[in-house]
Amino acid sequence: MKIKYLAVGCALVAATMSSANADRLVIKGSDTLGAKLVPQLAEQFKAQHSGTTFDIAAEGSTTGIAAIIDGTAEIGMSSRRAKTSEVGAAAAKGKHMKPTIVAYDGIAVIVNSANPIKGLTKKQVEQIFTGDVTDWSAVGGSGGKISIYTRNTSSGTYSDFKELAMKERDYAGGSQKMAGNEQIAAEVGKNPNGVGYVGMAYTKAGGVKVMPIDGVTPSIKTVQGHTYSYWRPTFYYTNGEPSGLAKEFLDFTIGPGGQKIVAQVGFVPIK
Amino acid sequence: MFRKKLTFAAIAFCFAFTGIAARAQDAGALLDLLVRKKVISDQEAEEVRAELTKEAASTAAGKWKLSTPINEIELYGDARMRYEYRGGRTASNDLTNPNDWLERHRQRYRLRIGLRGTLADDWFFGIRLETSQSNRSTNVTFGGDSSNGPFSKQDDGINVGQAYLGYKGFPDFTLTAGRMPNPLVTTPLLWDDDINPEGLAQQWKHTFTFNIGGGAAAAPSYSKEGYSKDGKGVVAPPAAEPFKLKLDVFANFAQFVYDDTNPENPIGPTPTNPDHDLFMLAWQVGARLTFPNNVYIQLAPTLYNYSGSGDSFNVPFQGDFTDTNQTGINNLLVFDMPVEIGWKLWELPMRIFGDFAVNFDADDRAARAGHPGSGGQRYAYEAGLGIGQLKAKRDWEIRAWWQHTEQFALDPNLVDSDIFDSRVNMQGVAVKAGYALADAIIFNLTWAYGWRSNGNFGTGGVGDIGINPLDQYQIFQADLNVKF
């Protein structure tokens, strides 16, 4: 009899635990996605799926990809593509990095609102962020030593901007590394000589303005049409085809309800 | 859905005929084009990219990871097998063994493996590992080990032949520091090809192009030659290209650390004449003028001087007999003028090459060597003819030259170690012929015969033949070189 009760008790505990795991979704990765968009998506999803909990950590795209590789997250948010070395590391552990585009983004170059500059060319952007040019007067500004704010090396935005805007050249030695988009926007907003880059969703911060690049400003139209130079897809990475709660949340994100939130937050919907 | 499957199949088929690593690298532009043409969606393109990346990651090439600062890196090197005969004859007035030959037959190999590349922001680097510890040789003799049994590895060590860092960020300038390939335009008359000097080098080069006049005018369209059979006008032939001259002007400066003094300030009383590091300084300016049809002329006048004393080469050079100083670099202020003229004869490259050197300080060098009044022994020169080139399979080349060096003309520590056995006060003829068995495999034969230039002096320098004076000398080498 005691053994029977023990068996039932164990089964109940197991059921409770698996139920808790089934209702909890761990998402790690990109600060670009994880600071605002994914939490809002999660809130809306929770409202429609009671009992669901989310564990969201936004410390950079590299951490999201690593989490899929080591199995500590069901979804890895990333604002960049996985590198060959990461895909190889995943394959070595029997994992398959499957990307799903969940939103588009335009990396906006921002300067302080008081900066008289009206726009920049792609060449000027490269020159500024690589340190070839160190004074605003060289790019049509009123003079002043340029202060560069960038993301840190675990950021997908850091890698994307280096590829899209800097021809893979190194950032200037004096550039200041910030943990997230909001921090960059805050610093540029305080520094009249500041320049940085943020995802489109973070361009509404006070004290900053967005630079047209070769005359094109990042918008839904220019990013969806791929006419803005620094457009990029953002991803959920999963281990192979998603299943269970991860699949439901991914389907929600790319469905009409999720894409409405994407547009509201300031990203560009995929359709 | 069927259309999408067909599209994916077509994309996979297109990539099937290229290497996996190439597919992953080249896929981006093609996929972007297909998305722009709305053949596939962004999501479909990402799925194809992910598959290709996964395939690339599974290949050996895909597992290589280079650190981020490296923009480009090249693995290169060469291996060589050599048979060599080298012999020298004593003087006729040698007290012990007059007119006697000392001969060596050797089978040798060499290996050189290097990495060179570019880093971010116009920096470049290079390292090369080489066999042999000699400054003028990378050869190792089979069976040359003297301990640890046959086939031991005593003399088969690997050494750092080159290790340098440089910067090319200033237009037309190259700055290099470290143990580097010789940055100067020179010939083996002064510098053995295997020497990698250590120190600093600054190189400047600028190209000027001159268009002189024009070619023949185009044929007018109404001329008889300009009409086709049906009477319609044909396109007139284009006007000939203008006559172009290309002038490359260059300047190379070097500050080589020839000998480090250790210590400059020893324990105890400060020396009255303290030793300082010995520097070899080189000052070279030159030009290469290229005419149409591959005709060129190049001159590179150079001045070498030495500063400081060091502690290994600061005994005055004497150069006579084996047991007197053969390596002193005192009183050397050498002017050198390498010259080359090249042209093509029915597509066959030809060139006349030469080098002339004079030591302006030879009077003092001779006096300190115990030969006052013999400062006239200050000249060295070579002149030769080369036909052909070794660039591709079945190419051939032959070079022959005359070489003459006098006792007080040159630094004996740097002259070529094969032709005339690293010695000065020698003259003679050398011939080298090569044939490319394949693009990277060259077979070479070298022969040289020389004799003492002036019988009143020894043949200064330290070579493989332990005779001084080296009254006659002969060398023969057969090489098989593989470059990679």
HADDOCK unambig.tbl for C-alpha pairs under 7 A between the chains (distance, minus, plus):
assign (segid A and resid 84 and name CA) (segid B and resid 53 and name CA) 5.70 0.50 0.50
assign (segid A and resid 84 and name CA) (segid B and resid 57 and name CA) 5.43 0.50 0.50
assign (segid A and resid 84 and name CA) (segid B and resid 62 and name CA) 6.83 0.50 0.50
assign (segid A and resid 85 and name CA) (segid B and resid 57 and name CA) 6.53 0.50 0.50
assign (segid A and resid 85 and name CA) (segid B and resid 63 and name CA) 6.72 0.50 0.50
assign (segid A and resid 87 and name CA) (segid B and resid 53 and name CA) 6.98 0.50 0.50
assign (segid A and resid 87 and name CA) (segid B and resid 54 and name CA) 5.78 0.50 0.50
assign (segid A and resid 87 and name CA) (segid B and resid 57 and name CA) 6.46 0.50 0.50
assign (segid A and resid 88 and name CA) (segid B and resid 54 and name CA) 6.54 0.50 0.50
assign (segid A and resid 88 and name CA) (segid B and resid 57 and name CA) 4.71 0.50 0.50
assign (segid A and resid 88 and name CA) (segid B and resid 58 and name CA) 6.39 0.50 0.50
assign (segid A and resid 99 and name CA) (segid B and resid 46 and name CA) 6.89 0.50 0.50
assign (segid A and resid 99 and name CA) (segid B and resid 47 and name CA) 6.78 0.50 0.50
assign (segid A and resid 100 and name CA) (segid B and resid 43 and name CA) 6.65 0.50 0.50
assign (segid A and resid 101 and name CA) (segid B and resid 43 and name CA) 6.06 0.50 0.50
assign (segid A and resid 169 and name CA) (segid B and resid 120 and name CA) 6.20 0.50 0.50
assign (segid A and resid 170 and name CA) (segid B and resid 120 and name CA) 6.50 0.50 0.50
